[in-house]
Amino acid sequence: MKNFIFIVLIILITSCQNKKEYKTIGSIERFDSSINDIISPNAKPEIIAEGFKWSEGPLWIEKNKMLLFSDVPSNTIYKWTEEKGKELYLTPSGYTDTLKRGGEMGSNGLTVDNDNHLILCQCGNRQMARMNASFEKPEANFTAIASSYQGKKFNSPNDVVYNSKGEMFFTDPPYGLEKQMNDPKKELAFQGVYKVTKEGKLILLIDSLTRPNGILFFPGEKTILISNSDADKPNWYAYDINNDSLINPRIFYSVAGYDRSLKGGPDGMKMDKNGNIFSASPGGIILLNQQGKLLGRIKLPDASSNCALSADEKTLYITNNMYVLRLKMRD
């Protein structure tokens, strides 16, 4: 009996020693009581990884219990697991040419297509690409899905989403170009939002947004939401989907006139199964309901670029400038 108790004590002590304590950062602002059903009162953002130049494109892979995310200027994808923390996952991730260049050249947004391939918005290569390797054995071997419109290279694909039909929708602002709007290599006169059909046909959906960035579907996939990361037009636009066209444009939410001392702007976003939207915004991550009502904000001192939900939607991962954060929203 004594030996059994001793063994149990050893297991408990070892478990406590292996449980990593993370530094917390920021706070939760609660503007509507309904947020308490989404984020518990004692939830706090934790810094789970750091040391990046600009973290982006978080993607939770449930099968492997890992978070993938881009460090865009470093041309690298990292992974994070509870067991091992931060590890190098894939490099190069977005720029594979031999000609040296600066700027945001790596991958940005990441997702998984309907055939379980890793899909990358490649800023440096200025294309949407598929990784030709498994998640367990990643390789910098890519196939271009789309790289130009009417013979002109994209600016720098930024964020991407698939619908249930297997069609790909992505945004193309200028951030990956070294001089952005004034870059001599910029070939398109606009910043587009595009669709790629299952057959590979490329369709321009919008050419009127100044900085199209984050993108997601509302439940039912009849409406799409696009964030515009322009400080002069800091809006989230909703459009109804009519086959290969977007109609009925309207401002779903806006932070026009926001406090410019707050870092960040409208950027990447995710939606949970109940239609609640988590979006990068000035000052951190805002939480909106499906009607565009502001429920709360995860207030952070550094600029946030995007976020990702765990499979059970109890945990939110946030790419936050040099950091990657985890918010355990509910037990």
Secondary structure by P-SEA (a helix, b strand, c coil): caaaaaaaaaaaaaaaaabbbbbbcbbbbbccccccccccccbbbbbccccccccccccccccccbbbbbcccccbbbbbccccccccccccccccccccccccccccbbbbcccbbbbbbcccccbbbbbcccccccccbbbbcccccccccccccccccccccccccccccccccccccccccccccccccccccccccccccccccccccbbbbcccccbbbbbbcccccbbbbbbbbcccccccccccccccccccccccccccccccccbbbbbbccccbbbbccccccccccccccccccccccccccbbbbbcccbbbbbcccc
